[in-house]
């Protein structure tokens, strides 16, 4: 039997309403901040990610789904959403339009890593991107949007942690301090950290190997090396969040896993679904477009993993219950009444009323059982007598009541019910 690839997951109709709920909340929250949807290809030229995401990251070095297409070009299934949005922003000349440019996306993305709870090889993200604004207000707006999104989902046990990793100028001094700190410990660290030591020592702070984590715990803090401008920027972000009522904790250990971040970085974390994990993360990335041979454009944004959100929402008991189902079930007793049921169903559906008829030639008793299983609110039984009299009984399966309604008035009857 052909089975689903490892690290992928089917979303069955019984769970689809949970995904739709998150997507609906995401769209409405983003729209309230005047963010509009952007859709980019599921695969891009590999160079986009090696330059945009960063060649010192695990994503580029270990996790990308990269292959040659039939033209011999190297393409990669997107491992995240930001690089594609940045490419679209440059390619379509959007920096010459109205700024700030605000967009959001709901995407599937792909990384080859060990599947675990809330983390799959094909996963899904909600993300927001803001280009063109360099001030702390942009950081605060993006974080406030993320905070509002999680609160709108009903989550209460998620904590916001923020940090600043400075600009390229103060970070250069910090890199030297990190190298001085890590040099005596380098022989004890993993091979990945040894490679990161030369290219980007800040990546060593994000290592998941237990021995490396213990060593990194004593490393110098970036906050102690911020330049005057970066310090002022971070203080302004904190002041704006405080005035907006967004609760946060400063966490100097946050560096984020992608090379394009600068200044503000943040994560919303939760331990509701077991070991503490990030449900949403982001920050500022002022050098991203420059790395892609564009003129510098300041930017900020975030992404949330849908699978992780679902786990945390389940743990907090705020997943939505499935609503709706079939509103009307038309049960036919014979061939003529089944045909009439089919015609009535078409008329009801044309008015936006959900309904269903028998497709399996079941008995009336079996049709009643089926209607109950589908969650139908109303059931109508049509037989020879109903067709002759031109009138049917509409049974309310929830209220336990019944009404006689003329056949030609059925559509109007249910339209009034909808209103």
N, C-alpha and C positions, 0 to 999 in steps of 0.2 A: 504493500500500500504506500502511495506517495504521501508523505507527511510534511507539515510546515517546517521550513528551515529553522535550525536552532537559533534562538535569540529573537524570533518573531512571534507575534501573537495575533490570533483572530479576535475581532470585536464582534460578538454575536448580537443578534437583535435584542436579546434580554439585557445586554449591557450598553447598547448604543445610546440610550437616553442619558446615561451618565456623562459620556463624552460630549454629547450635544449640549448638555447643561453647562459644562465648563466652557465650551466654545462660545455659547451664547453670552455667558457672563464676561468672557474675554472681549468679545466684540463690543458689548454695551459699555464696558468700563473704558476701553480704548477710545471709543467714540465720544465719551463724555470729556475726554482730554483732547479732542479734535485730532486723534490719530486715525489714519485711513489705511485700509488693507493694501498690501503689496504681495504679489505672487511671483516667485522666481523659479527657474528650472530646478528639477530634482537632481540634475548633475551639471557640473561646470568643468572647465579646463582645470586640470590638477594644479597648475601654477597659481590659480586664484587662492587656493587654500594654503599652499606652502608659503606663499608670501603674506597672505592676509592673516591666517590663523597663527603662523609662526613655525619655523622648522625646528624649534627646540621643544615643541609640545609633544606629548604622547599621542595626541590626535593625529598629527602629521607623520610622526615617526613609526607609529604602531597600529593605528586604528582605522585608517581610511580605506574605503572600498575603491581601489584604483584599478583601472584596466585600460587597454588600448581598444579604441573603437575600430570599425572596419576600414577607416581611413588612416589607421596607424597613429591617431592622436591620443594622448593620455588624458582620460577624463576620470572624474571622481564623483561618486554619489555624495551629496552634501553632508558633512558631519555636523554642521551647525548652520544657523540662518544669517548671521551678521555679514559674512563675507559676500554672499550673493546679493544682499541688499546694497552693500557698498558698491559692488560692481555695477548694479543697475543705476544707482545714483550718479555714478561717473559717466557711464555709457550713454545715458539719456539726457545728459546736461542739466540735471535737476538742481545743481548748485547755482545755476543762473536763474532759477525760478524763485518762488516765494519761500523765504526762510524764516523760521526753522522748518525743515522738512520733517514731517512726523508720519511714521508708518508703523503698521503692526503686521505680523504674519502668524499663520497657523499651518505648520508644516510637519512632514515626516522627515527624519534625518537618519543617518546610518553611521555606526561605528563598530568596528570589529573588536569587541571586548568580551570578557567573561560575563554571560548573562547572570543577573541576580535580581532580587526583589526591587522593582521600580526602575530597573536599568536593563534595556534590551538592545539588540543590535539594530533593529529598526525601532525607532522611538519617535515621539511626537512632542512638538514644542509650541508654546505661545510666546512670541517675542515682540518687543517694541524697540524702535530705533528713532532717534532724534538727531538730526544733522544741522549744523550751522550756528549753534549757540554755545559760546565758550564759558558763560558765567555759571556760578554755583546754582542759580535758579533752575537751569536745565537739569542738573543732577537731581535737585530736590523734586522737580516735577516728575522725572522718570521714577524715582524711588516712591513718591507719593502714589503714582499710578499703580505700581506693583503692590504697594500696601493696600490700596483700595480694592484691587482685583482679588487678593487673598481674603480680605474681609468680606467682600461680596459673595465669595464662595462659602462663607460661614465658618472659616477657620479661625480659631482663637488661640491655639497653642503654638503659633509660629513666631519666631523671634528674628528681628532684623539686626544684623551685625554689619558695621561699616568700617572702612579703613581708607587710608590714602597711600598710594604707592608712588606718589610724586611724579614729576616730569622727567624727561630724559637727562636734564642737567643735574638735578639733585640725586637722581637714581644712579648716575655714574659714580658718585661718591659712595653711595650705599653699596654698590657692587664691589667696590674695593674693600669696604669694611667686611662684607660677607666673605670674600675670598680670604681675607686675613683670618677670619674666624674659622672657616671650614678647612683651611690648609692642613692643620695638625690632625684633623679627623678624616681626611679624604680616603685613606687606606681602609677605613672601617665602613665606608659607605658603598651603596650599590653602584653598579655599572652605569645606570642612567644618571645618577647624581654626579658621577665623575665626568660624564659627557656634558652635563648642564653646567658644571663648574666653569668651564671655559667659555661657553656660549651665552648662558644666562643664569647666573647663580641664584637668582630669585626663584627659579623653578625648583631649586633644591628644598625650599621651604614648603612646597606643595607635595613632596614625596609621600607615598602611602606606606612605604616599607617601615616597619616598626622601629628598627634600629636607627634609620635615618631621621625619623620623626623625633626620637629622643634627643639626637644631636642638634637638630634644627630648633628645638624648643629653647635653647640657650643663645640663639643667634641674635645679633643686633636688630633693633626694631627700625623699620623704615621711618616711622614717625619722628625719630630722633635726628633724621638726616634731611627732612623736608626743607626746601628753600623757603624764603620769606613769602613768595607768591603762592606756593602750594599750601603753606600753612594757613595763609589768609583764606584761600579758596575752601579748604577743608573746614575751617571754623565757620565760614558762611553757610556751607551745606548743613552743618550741625544746627546752626541757629535757625535756619529755615525749616528744617524738619521738626524741631522743637516747637516752633510757632504754629506749625500745621497739625500738631498733635500726633506726630508719628514717633512712636517709641523706638529707641535703638540703643545698641551697646557698641562702643568702639572696640574692635578686635584687631590688634596689630598683626595677627597671624594670617589674615585674609590677603591673598595675592592673586587669586583666580588662576585658572589653568591655561589661559590663552595669552599670547605675546602682545596683543594689540592694546592691552589696558594701560591707562595712565591716570594719575590722580585718584579720584574716587572709585572705590570698588565696594561691592556690598553683596550680602547673601541673606536670604530668609531661610532659616533652618528650623527643623522640627525633629523631635524624637518620638512623636506620637505613634509612628509605625515601626518602632524598634530602635536600632542604632541611629544616632543623630545623623541626619543627612540634609543636603541642600535641596529645597523645593523650588527655589528661584534665585538666580544670581545675575549680576551685571556690573555696570560701572561706566566710566568714561574712557573713550579711546580716540584721543585727538590725533594720533599719528597713523591711524589705520589707512586712511585714504592716501596719505603721503607714501606709505609702503607700497601702494598700488599704482605709483607713478602719477598721482593726481596732485593738484595743489592742496596744501593742508586745509582741512575743514574739520572743526571741532565736532565731536559726536558723543552720544551717550545712549545706553540702552540696557535691555535685560532679556533673559529667556527663562521660561519655566517649563520643566518637564512634566508632560501630562500624566505619564504613568506614575511618577512619584506623587503627584498631586492626588491622584485617585486613591493611592494607598493611605495617604495622610487624611484625606477626607473620610475614608472608611473608618479609620482608627478614631477619628473625632466624632463620628456618627452624623456627618452632614452631607452624605451622598443623597441625591434626590430620589424620591420614589417614582416609579414609572407611572405616568398618568396617561389618560386618554384611552388608548385601545380602540376597538371598534365601537362606534356610537350606536349604530343600528344594525341589527341582523334581520334579514328577510328570509324566512323559512318557507320553502315551497313544498306542497304535498304531492304534486304530480307534475307532468311535463308542462302543461299550460301555465300552472301557477309559478313554476320555476322560470319560465320565459318572462312572465309578468314581473317577477322579482328582479330578474336581470335588467329589465327596462327601467323599473323604479330606482334601482341602485344607480344606474347611469344618471338619472335626473337628480338624485340626491348628491352624488359626487360632484356634479357640475356646479352645485351650490356650495361646495366646500364641506359637505357633511360626510363624515367617514361612515362607510357601511360595507356590508359583506353579504354574499349569498352562498348557497350551497353549491359546491363544485364537485362533491364526492358522491352524489346521489344517496345521501344518508336518509334514514328515517327521520320523522319529525322529532321523536324523542332524542335521537343521536344529535340532531341539529341543535336542540336546546342545550345539551351538554357542551357541544362545541362553542356555542355562543357564550356560555358562562365562562369557559376557559379563555376565550379571547378578550374577556372584559367588556363585552357589549353592554351598553346601558339599556337599550330598548330592543325588543324582539317583536316582529310581526309575522304571523302565520297566515299564509295564503293558500287557500284550497278552492275547490269548485264552488262552494257556497259564497265565499268572499268575492270571487270573480263575478258571480251572478248578481249579488246584492250591491257590488261596487263599494263595499265598506269593510274595514278590517279592525281588529282589536290591537291597539298598541300597548304592549305590556312594559312597564318600567321595572326592570329587574332589581334595581336598588331600592326604589321607593315602595315596591310591592303593589302599585296601583295599575289600573288599566283604563283605557279610554277607547271609545269607538270613533273612528275617523274615516271620512270618505276617501276613496282611492285618489280622486283628483285633487284632494287637499293635503295629501301626505307631505309633499315638498314644503308647502307653506307652513304646515304644522311644525315641522322640524326646524325650519328657518326661524320661526318664532321662539322655539326652544333654545336655539343657539344665541339669540339676542338676550 
